[in-house]
Amino acid sequence: MKPGANNERVRRMTFATVYPLYVNKVERKGRTKEELHTIIHWLTGYTEKGLQKVLDTKVDFETFFAKAPRMHANVTMITGLIPLHGTGPAATA
């Protein structure tokens, strides 16, 4: 696999496809969907209505972040990996 190919694959995945996996993961860890939404709102500025539109229109991750109403000012301080669907590290945050 070419360097960066995995990142490209993740950028093209729809947020709506991965969202249920996020919900399942937070619930397995004793958290709620509402808490997940709080984090998404904090990070991206999406409202509930905006988040639902993103899910309904099946935008990809690249568009999800590019069109975010207001990315949090400290987003560059977030480091680490985002595991997707039990496949290990899929993208850097």
PyMOL commands that set and color helices and strands:
alter all, ss='L'
color gray80, all
select helices_A, chain A and resi 5-12+15-28+33-44+48-57+61-66+75-77
alter helices_A, ss='H'
color red, helices_A
select strands_A, chain A and resi 81-83+89-92
alter strands_A, ss='S'
color yellow, strands_A
deselect
rebuild
show_as cartoon
